[in-house]
Amino acid sequence: MVKININNKVLFAVLLIVFMLIALCCVYAWENDMSAGTPSVIGHSAGEIMVNAGGVIQKLQEVLVESSRNFKKQLMMAI
């Protein structure tokens, strides 16, 4: 029978390194640009979903950006 002696500091250091590598792989799996996602990995992004906005078919991302711009304009006019 083989005995392995590892003290707690070494064990926790190895576990920390393994955890950090796993976390790094998980973070790298998603893209920063949410309008260009990969549906098989993270589901549909706002750049892939088509919606009817006032009778015009647009990507959800475009509708969100436009509504954000309109809100900022209205806010600036109110000030």
C-alpha positions as a Markdown table, in Angstrom:
| # | Residue | x | y | z |
|---|---|---|---|---|
| 1 | Met | 0.0 | 0.0 | 0.0 |
| 2 | Val | 1.3 | 3.4 | -0.9 |
| 3 | Lys | 1.1 | 6.2 | 1.6 |
| 4 | Ile | 1.1 | 9.8 | 0.5 |
| 5 | Asn | 1.9 | 12.5 | 3.1 |
| 6 | Ile | 0.6 | 16.0 | 2.1 |
| 7 | Asn | 0.4 | 18.7 | 4.6 |
| 8 | Asn | -2.6 | 21.0 | 4.7 |
| 9 | Lys | -0.9 | 24.0 | 3.1 |
| 10 | Val | 0.1 | 22.0 | 0.0 |
| 11 | Leu | -3.3 | 20.4 | -0.3 |
| 12 | Phe | -5.2 | 23.7 | -0.1 |
| 13 | Ala | -2.8 | 25.3 | -2.5 |
| 14 | Val | -3.4 | 22.5 | -5.0 |
| 15 | Leu | -7.2 | 22.8 | -4.5 |
| 16 | Leu | -7.0 | 26.6 | -5.0 |
| 17 | Ile | -5.1 | 26.2 | -8.2 |
| 18 | Val | -7.6 | 23.6 | -9.5 |
| 19 | Phe | -10.5 | 25.8 | -8.6 |
| 20 | Met | -9.0 | 28.8 | -10.3 |
| 21 | Leu | -8.4 | 26.9 | -13.5 |
| 22 | Ile | -12.0 | 25.6 | -13.5 |
| 23 | Ala | -13.2 | 29.2 | -12.9 |
| 24 | Leu | -11.0 | 30.5 | -15.7 |
| 25 | Cys | -12.4 | 28.0 | -18.2 |
| 26 | Cys | -16.0 | 28.8 | -17.2 |
| 27 | Val | -15.5 | 32.6 | -17.5 |
| 28 | Tyr | -13.9 | 32.2 | -20.9 |
| 29 | Ala | -16.9 | 30.2 | -22.2 |
| 30 | Trp | -19.1 | 33.3 | -22.5 |
| 31 | Glu | -18.5 | 36.2 | -24.9 |
| 32 | Asn | -18.5 | 39.9 | -23.8 |
| 33 | Asp | -20.6 | 41.0 | -26.8 |
| 34 | Met | -24.1 | 39.8 | -25.8 |
| 35 | Ser | -25.4 | 40.5 | -29.3 |
| 36 | Ala | -23.2 | 37.8 | -30.8 |
| 37 | Gly | -23.9 | 34.8 | -28.6 |
| 38 | Thr | -23.7 | 31.1 | -29.4 |
| 39 | Pro | -27.2 | 29.6 | -28.7 |
| 40 | Ser | -25.9 | 26.1 | -28.1 |
| 41 | Val | -23.7 | 27.4 | -25.3 |
| 42 | Ile | -25.6 | 30.2 | -23.6 |
| 43 | Gly | -29.1 | 30.3 | -25.2 |
| 44 | His | -30.3 | 33.1 | -27.5 |
| 45 | Ser | -28.7 | 36.5 | -27.2 |
| 46 | Ala | -30.6 | 39.8 | -27.7 |
| 47 | Gly | -28.9 | 40.1 | -31.1 |
| 48 | Glu | -30.6 | 36.9 | -32.3 |
| 49 | Ile | -34.2 | 37.4 | -31.2 |
| 50 | Met | -36.5 | 39.1 | -33.6 |
| 51 | Val | -39.4 | 41.2 | -32.1 |
| 52 | Asn | -42.2 | 43.3 | -33.5 |
| 53 | Ala | -41.6 | 46.9 | -32.3 |
| 54 | Gly | -44.3 | 49.3 | -33.5 |
| 55 | Gly | -45.0 | 47.2 | -36.5 |
| 56 | Val | -41.4 | 46.9 | -37.5 |
| 57 | Ile | -39.5 | 43.6 | -37.1 |
| 58 | Gln | -36.2 | 44.3 | -35.5 |
| 59 | Lys | -33.6 | 42.5 | -33.4 |
| 60 | Leu | -34.2 | 42.8 | -29.7 |
| 61 | Gln | -30.8 | 44.3 | -29.2 |
| 62 | Glu | -31.6 | 47.1 | -31.6 |
| 63 | Val | -34.9 | 47.8 | -29.9 |
| 64 | Leu | -33.2 | 48.0 | -26.5 |
| 65 | Val | -30.4 | 50.3 | -27.7 |
| 66 | Glu | -32.9 | 52.6 | -29.4 |
| 67 | Ser | -35.2 | 52.8 | -26.4 |
| 68 | Ser | -32.2 | 53.6 | -24.2 |
| 69 | Arg | -31.2 | 56.5 | -26.6 |
| 70 | Asn | -34.8 | 57.8 | -26.5 |
| 71 | Phe | -34.9 | 57.6 | -22.7 |
| 72 | Lys | -31.6 | 59.6 | -22.5 |
| 73 | Lys | -33.0 | 62.3 | -24.9 |
| 74 | Gln | -36.2 | 62.6 | -22.9 |
| 75 | Leu | -34.3 | 62.8 | -19.6 |
| 76 | Met | -32.0 | 65.5 | -21.0 |
| 77 | Met | -35.1 | 67.5 | -22.2 |
| 78 | Ala | -36.7 | 67.2 | -18.8 |
| 79 | Ile | -33.6 | 68.7 | -17.0 |
